[in-house]
Every structure is written in C-alpha cells, then in structure tokens.
Amino acid sequence: MKDGVNGVALGVFVFFFLAVTVLGFLASRWRKAENEHSLDEWGLGGRSFGTWITWFLLGGDLYTAYTFVAVPAAIYAAGASGFFAVPYTILVYPLIFTFLPRLWSVSHRHGYVTTSDFVRGRFGSKGLSLAVAVTGILATMPYIALQLVGIQAVLDVMGVGGGEDTNWFVKDLPLLIAFGVLAAYTYSSGLRAPAMIAFVKDTLIYIVIAVAIIYIPIKLGGFDEIFAKAGEKYTAAGAGGLVPAPAGQWTYATLALGSALALFMYPHSITATLSSKSREVIRRNTTILPLYSLMLGLLALLGFMAIAAGVKVTNGQLAIPQLFEDMFPDWFAGVAFAAIGIGALVPAAIMSIAAANLFTRNIYKDFIKPDATPEQETKVSKLVSLLVKVGALVFVLTMDKTVAINFQLLGGIWILQTFPALVGGLFTRWFHRWALLAGWAVGMLYGTLAAYGVASPTQKHFGGSAKEIPGIGEIGYIGLTAFVLNVVVTVILTFALKAAKAPDGIDETTPADYTADAGDPGVEVELPPATAGTSH
C-alpha cells in the first residue's frame, strides 16, 4: 500500500463523484411529472422507464459496490467456491421471466407500489402484508450498510481519512459527506436520481472490467501464471487447490439456488421493476440482463489476479481496491475507485427508497393513518428514506464490518421466506393466508436460530450461512432449508384450514389483471384504492 494520500486517484474520484452529484440533482427535472406528490412519481419514477433505462437501473441495483468488492474478495480468500454468484445470476433470469411480467401487470392495474401491496390485495390480509414489509425492511438495511463498506474500502486504499489512530470524525468525514449528498439528491429526485446515475456507474464498471481483464494479465504473465500462483496459494493453505472439495458441493449448489430464488424478493429489485412502462420492457430485460453475469464472471477472476500480484491485506474487502492501486496508473486507479464508489450510491439510493415505500404503504398507511393523502405518503416516504440511510451509516460506523456482512447474509435467509406469498400468489390463490403467515414464521425462526448457531474462527454466532441439512447430513445453505420448511408448513396448513373451512381473505384481483399491459383498459391507474384511502 502506498504511503499517504494518492492525490491523482483521489482527484479523479472526486471529479466523477461531483459529476454524479450534479446529475442526481438535475434528475428532479428529468421527465418532470405534473403531480410530483405521489409515490408513483417519487418512488417509481412515474412508472415510465423504457428498456434501456430499466436495464441500467436494474443492473445498478443488483450489481453493487459490494458485489464489485466482495465477489473477487471471496475468490481471493476461498478459491473457486466464491464463483457461486455467477451461476445464481444465470439461474435467476429464466426464473424472473416467468413471474415478473405478471407482477408488473397486476401492480399497474391496481396501483401497487410494493410487494406487500400485492400480497394484501391478493390474500386480503394486512397481517401477511405486514410480515412481508417488515422482512423486506430488515433485509434491506444491512444491504445498504454494505454499500458503505464498499466505499470505505476505496477510501482506505486511497489513504483518505488517516490511519486507525486518527480522530473518528476526521477519518469518517469523507463517508459522511458522500452519504449526506446521496441523501439530499435522493430526497429531491426520488428514483429518477439513481436511474440517471446508473448510466455513469455501469459505463465506468464495464470500462474498468474490460481494461482489467486485459491489462492486468499482461502485466502478470498471462492467465496460466495467474492460475498457477493461485493454485499454489490454496494448496499451501490446505484448501486443496483451486476447486473446492466434494464436501463443499452441496453448499455451493444450495447457496446458488437459494440466492437465485431470493434475489428478486428484495424490495429494491421490485422497485426498479415496477418503474418500467410496460410488461414487454420486463420481458426484454430478463433476456439482456445476463450480460451482467458475463461481467460478473470476469470480475470474479480479479480475485485470482490479486493473489498472483502478491496483494497482502488483513481485510479481504481491500484486496481488489489494492490490486487496482498496485497495477493501474494512478489516474486509471481513480476511475476504478469511482466505479466502485458510484456503484455504492446507485443501489443505496434505490434500497432506501424501496424500504421507505414499504414503511409508508404497508405500515404507516395500513396501521397508523389509513386516510393518508398521496402527498402525505410521499412526504413520509422521503423522510423515512433519510432515516434508513442514517441508520445504515450509524450501523457501519459503530459496528465491526463483519457484523454488517453477517446481517446481510441473515437478510438473504429472511427475504427468501417471502417467496411463497409473493411468487405463489402470482400463480395461484390456493394457499391460505394464515398458512402462508405460519410458513413464513417457521422459516424465519428456523433460519435465524440456525444462523445463530454457526460459528467461525472470529465469532461464536452468525459466522456463516451454511449448516447441516436435517435428514440429509450434507452442509447446505440455511436459507434454502428454511424455505423448504416454509413451503411444507404452508401446504399442510392450507389443506387443514380449507378442510376446517377457515375464513379466507377477499382477493381483489382477477385473472385478466396478470396479463394486462400498458394501454389495456383499466391498466392506466389514476387513484387506486390504496391511494384513495380505502382498504385493500
């Protein structure tokens, strides 16, 4: 690591940060709406984004700064097992092709802003809707915090903020400024801000990956040399070489599958989806988003390059930023750091908006102020988005970084438990609302307790997301095991409750709602029931 502040890299980083800040504030005038005081406008960009804007927005949403830092860091630390992120992003797109267009259609028909809006309308249950909303908020908070971890890694490598003995305020001031600016333009421009900035973020990332995958191997003697040195490191560490041992194959497969099922359960993924202007936009995006998976595979290779380049860091999250500083000229290292930094701002903005929309529509409106006007909803959502960012900032500044990572792993286990209610509800009304709520509770309880019991070399609890699968004896992803229990409980209780003729909720949707497109009669929503102050 270079001594002091890398002035050239910092200068380039600041230039791009200022550029996206200007774009963030200008976004409030982009596609300006006649009525800005509604969640459709502030929280969903007016539901007006076309194919390319949605592609950049979803890409900026799903492939975050933490992805940029953590995926190759996992390869750097553990070898090829870290590649699980690549197959799960391949699996996810055929999966979402089957259900996201249906969610878009029913949401536009009824004016749903969140997944909890849909669950409430489909099953007639505010309790189930509340469970989905709370799960979404809890799972999103540590995800936002991890974007801060990505920015901190870049700032540390550039030497900004001083050493560990520096006054905490001085050390964290750059981070405070970055998220203060983020909070300001998100409050002002809503979803339009990250949509506009995503163009810059993704362009920078593609440029950095393209250069890195060519330039760094040339400097290191080619991929043969890179893989040879990486294999030597893993063998010496007792990991058995590049490829994980057979004992880890269940963990790899279940983690990839479980992560694929969970990815589009996150509120920010759905927020970006519902902002598009037609179901055809969603269908097109599921076919072109895999281009990001190609980029992710190339990105993961940077972990091997860091080993071959002799990068030595005590915190694995610093491995890739340090590789960039060691291998690139200072000016291009600044471009790479800007890509990571902006890669944190885009998803953090979308995540905070998604969490705020869940609170506003499914907690504040449903349980606190049922007669809230659209203007009041928007005001509350703006304020909550600020509080969410502040909470994430406090979380990162006051806790060890591994805590944030472990909570994000726990968030993945939790969010997967909303799959039966959301995806199941998009295809069938057979499940009973009480059974879905009971299945969710069982999955949440098992997943949390199982994760609590996982130890690591550095901590006694929440040390990982894999544990022995009951009845099979193999080590697998806790979230997928919890999901299976969730589904089993839901199915059994649905049979029992239907046999007992337990009262079912009122379904406000019709079969035609799930295939409706923009321009179809009834799709263009003016004042949906949730906005007019009536209950779903």
N, C-alpha and C positions, 0 to 999 in steps of 0.2 A: 504494500500500500504506500502511495506517495505521501510525503510529509506535507502538512499544511493543506490549504485550500487549493483545489485545482481551478484556477481562475478562468481559464479558457472554457473548460467544460461547464463551469457554473454560469458563465456569461451566455453560452448557447442555451442552457437550460432555462435561464431567466427570460431570454428572448421568446422562446416558444411558450413559456408559461404566461407571459404578458399577452401574447397573441391570442391564446385561447381564452384568456380573461376578457379581452375586448369582444371576442366572438360570443362569449357567454352572455354578456350584457346586451349586445346587439340582437341576440336571438329573440328577445321580447318583441321586436318589431318584425320578425320574420313570420310570414303567414299570419299576420295580426288578425285576431278574431273581433267580430262586432261586440261580443259579450265575453270578456275575459274572466268574469266572476263565476266560473263553473269548473268542476273537476275535469270535465271533458276537455276543456281548453288548457288549464294549467297542468293537470296531471296526466293527460293523454295527448297533448299536442293537437287537440281538435279532432282526433281520430282521422288525420288527413295525410299521413305519410305514405309515399309510394314505395315501390320495390327497393330502390337503391338506398333511400333514407332508412327504411326499416332494416335493410341488410347491415348497414353501418351501425345502426343503433343497437341491434341485437348482437352484432359482433363485439361492439364496445361494451355491451352489457355482460356478455358471457366470458369474454377473453380479457381478463382484468390485469391490473398491475401485479396482483398477487400470482396470477397464472404465469405471467412473464418471469417472475422471480422464483416461484415455488416449484413448478414442474421440473425445470432443469436442476433446481436445488435437490429435488428428490432423487433424480438420476445421479447427481454428484455424490449423494450420501449413500444410496442403496442400490444403485445399478438399474438394470432394465425393468425392475418391478415398478419404477416410477413412471413407466410408459402407460400405465393403466388409463391415464387421462386421454390417450389417443383413441383406443377402441371405444371408450364410453361416449366420446363425442361423435364417433361414427355410428354407434347404435342409436343415438338419441334422435337423429333426424328422420329416419323412417318411422320412428315411434310418434313423433310430434306431427308428422304428416297426416296421421290418422285422426288426431283429436283437436289440434289447434284450430283448424278451419271451423269445426263445429262450435268451439268455444267463442271464436270471433263472431260467428253468426248470431248465436243466442245472446251474446253480450251487446251487440249492436241493436238487436231487435228490442231488448228490454232496458238498454242504457246501463248495463252493469259496468262498473269501473274496476272491481276486484273479483278475485275468485270466490271470496266469501259472499259477495252479492249473488253470484250464480248459485252457490250451494244453498243459500237461504231461499232463493226463488224456486229452485228445483225441488227441494225437500220440505219447504215450509217450516224450517227450523232455525230460529235465531241462536239456539244453543250450539248447534253444529256449526253454524256460520261463525260464531264467536270462537269456537275451538280452532277453526281453520285460520282465522285472523290472528289470534294470539300466537299460534305456531309460526305463522309467516313472519310476524314482527320479531319474535325471539330468534328465529333462524337467520334473519337479515342483519340484525345488529352486529354480531361478530364478523359477518362478511364485510360490512362497511369498515370495521376496525382493521381488518386485514389489508384494506387498500392503504391505510395509513402505514402499516408495516412495510409495504412496498415502497412508499415514498421515503420513509425513514432509511431504508436500506440504501437508496440512491444518495440521500443527503449525507449519510455516514461515509460512503466511499468518496464523495466529493470533498469531504473534510469540513462540511458546513456545521456550525454549532459547537465546535470544540470537542475536547475529549470527555471521558467519563467524569472527570472532576469539575467540569465546567458547571456554573450555576444552571439549575434546571430550566429557568426561564429563557436564558440565552441559548441553551442547547436546543430547546424545543420551539423557539420563536419562528424559524422558517416553516415548521409544520403548522403552527398556529396561524400564520399568515396565509398559507396555502388553503387551509380549510375555512378560514374566515372569508376569503374571496369566493371559494366554492359555495359556501352558504349564501352569500349575497346574490350571486347571479342565479342560483337555483331558485331562491325566493322570488326573484324578479321575473325570471323567464320560464320557470317550470321545466317540463320535459323538452321544450324546444332547445334549451341550452345544451344538454348532453347530446341531443340529436345533431346539432350543428358541429360541436366539438369532436364528435366521433369521427367525422371525415378526416380531421387532422391527426387524431390519435391512430387510426387504423393505417393511414398512409405512412406515418412515421414507423410504425411497427413492421409493416411489410418491407420498407426500405432497409431497416436495421437487420431484419432476419435474412433478407436476400444478400446483403453485404457480408454479414457474419458467417453465413454458411459457405461462402466462397473464400473470403479474405482470411479468416482465422485458420482453416485447414491448410491453406497455402503456407502460412507462417509456421505452422506446427509440423509440417512434413507430410500432410495428407491424412486421409481417414484411417488408413492401415495403421499408421503410427498412433493416432488418437485412440483407436480401439485397443491396440496392444497395451498402451500405457494404462488405460482404464482397467483392462482385464488384470494387469499386474497388481494394481491397487486393491481391487476387490479380492483377489486371491490372497494377497498378503494380509488383508483384514479378516480373513476367514469367511468371506461371503461366498466362496466357491466360484468366483468368476463373474462374467457379465450377466449371464442368465440366472434367474432365481432358481432355487432348489425346487424339486417336485412338491415338497411340503407347502410351498407358498402359492401353488397354482390355484387352489380354491379361494384363497384370499384375493388374489389378482382378479379372478373371474367374477366373484361375487361383488367386489368393490366396483369393478367396471359396470356391471349390470345395475347394481343399486344406484350408482351415481347417475347413470343414464335415465333411470326412472325418476330420479329426484330433481334433475336439473331444471326442468320446466314446471316444477311445482313452486319454485321460488317466486315471490311476488314480483321482483323486478323483471323476470323473464316474461311474465304475463303482461305487465305494464307496457313493455316495449311491443309486445304482440298486439295488444288492443289498440295501440296508437295508429296502426295501419288502416288504410282507407277501404280495403276490400279483402274478402277471403282469398281471392286469387293472389294477392300480394303475399299472404302467408304461405300458400302452396308453393309459389315460386321461391320464397326464401328457404324453405326446407330443402330445396334442390341445390341452391347455390351456397348455403352456409357451410357445407362440408369443405369449402376452400379454406376455411379457418382451421379445420382439422389437419389439413396438409401443412399449414403454417405451424400448428402446434407440434407436429411430429418433428419438423426441422428445429423448432425452438428447443425441444427436449434434448436434442443432440448437443446443445451447448453445455449440458452437464458433463458429458464426456470430455468436451474440449477444455473445460475448466480444470479437470484432472490432468490432462495432457500438458496444459500450460503451467502446471505447478502452482495453481492458486491454493493458498492456505488461509482459511478463515475459521474462526471459532464458531461463528454463527453461519450456518449453511445458507441463510437467506441473502448473505452478502456475496456469495460465490459468483453469480452472474454479473452483477454490477462491477465487482472487482475484476472479472475477466475482461469486461469492456474497457475499463480504465487501463489495464495492463497491455491489451492487444491493439486497441484503436488509437489513432492520433487524438489529441485532446479535444479537438473541435467535433470529431465524429462521436467520441465518447459522450459529449454533451448532447448530441442528437439522440443517442441511445438512451441516456438518462431522461431526456424529455419524453421519449416514447413511453417509458415506464411511468413517469410522473403523471402525464396526461392520461395514461392507461388506468390510473387510480381515480382521477377526477370524474371521468365519464360514468363508470359503474357506481361510484359512491353517490353521485347525484341521482341516478335512476333508482338505486336502492332506497335512498332516503325518501324520495317521492312515493315509491311503492308502499313503504312502511307507513308513511303518513296517510296515504289514501285508505289503507286498511283500518287504521285507527279512526279516521273521520267517518267513513261509511259504515263500519261494522261494529264500532264501539260507541263513538260519540253520537251518531245519528240513531242507531238502533236502541241504545240503552240510556243515553243522557239527554239528548234533545231531539226527539223524533220529528219535531216540526221545523228543524233547521232549514234555512233557505239555501239555495245554491251558493250565494255569496258568503254565507256563514260557513258552509262546508269548505269552500276554497280558503277562507281565512284561517280556519282551524288547521287545515292540511298544510298550509305554508308554515305556520308556527310549529307544528309537530315535526315537520321536516328539519327545521332548525334544531329542535331538541334532540332528534335522533342523531344528528351529526355531532352535537356537543357530547351526547352520551358515548358515542363511539370514540371520540377524541379523549375523553376522560378515561375510558376503558384502556386505551393503548398507553396513555401517559402514566397511569398509576399501576398497571399490572405488567408482569413479565410477558414477553411476546409469545412464549409457548402457551400461555393461558388463552390468548386470543385464538391461536391456531387450534387448540383443543376444543374450544367452544364452537369454532366453525365446523369442526368435524361432528360435534354433537348436533349442531344445527342441521347438517345433512341428514343425520338419522331422524331427527324430528320432522323435517319437511316432507320426507318420504311417506310419513303416516297420513298425509292429506290426500294421497293418490287415490284411494278407493272412493272417497267422496267426490273428488273433482272429476277424474277421468271416468270412474264408474258411472257417475251421474250424467256424463255427456252421452252415454250409450244406452243406459237403462234406468228405469225408475223402480226396479225390483227391490233394491236394497232399502231396508227400513231405516229411517233417520236415527232411531235410538240404537240400532245395531251398529250403524256407522260411527256413532259417537262412542259406543263401548269399545269397538275395534280400535279406534283412534287412541283411546285412553290406555288400552292394553299395550299397543305398540309403543306409545310414548313412555310408559312406565318401564317396560322391559328394556327398551333401548337405552334409557337413561341409567338404569341400575347396572346393566351390562357394561356400559361405557365407564361408569364409575369404578367398576371392579378391575379395569385394565390398568396395569402398572407399566411404567417404562423405567429406564435407568435413571431418569432425572425426577420422576414424580410417582407418587403412590396411586393416584386416581386420575381418570380421564387421560391415560397415557397413550391411547390409540383408539382405533375404530374397528378392530378385528378381535374376535373371540371364538372359542369352540362352538360350533353349531350343535344345539341339543339334538340327540338322536342320530347324528351323522358322525360326529367325532372329529371333523375337519375344522380348521380355523377359517372362518369366513367373516364377511362384513356384517357387523351388528345391525346396521340399518335394514339390510335385506331380510335378516332373520326376524326382526321386529315387524317388518312389513307382512311377511308370511303369517305370523301370528295374528296380526291385524285383520287380514283377509279371512282367515279361518274363523275368528270370533264373529266377524261381521256376517258371514254366510250362515253360520249356525244360529245366531240370534235372530237373523232375518226370518229363517224358517220358523223358529219358535214364536216370534212376535206375530207373524202372519197367521200362524195356527191359533194363537190366542186372540186374534182379531184386535190387536192393539191399534189405537188410532194413528193413522198416518197423516203426514202433513199435506197441505194443498200444493200441487205443482202448478205454477203459473205459466209454465212453458208449454208449447205444442210441438209436435214432430216437425212441422214446417219451419220452426224457428232455427233449427240446427243446420239447415241447408240454405238459408236466406243469404242473399248477397246485397251489396250496396245498390240502391236504386230499386230494389224489390219493394212492393207495397208493405208498409209497416216497419221497414228497417231504419229509415231516417228518423231518429228519435228527437223529439223536442223536449218534452217534460216527462221522463219515465216515472213510474210510481215512486221509486226511491227518492227522486228529486222533488216530486210534488208534495212530499210529506206524508204519504200513505205507507202502510206497512206492506212488506212482501209476505 
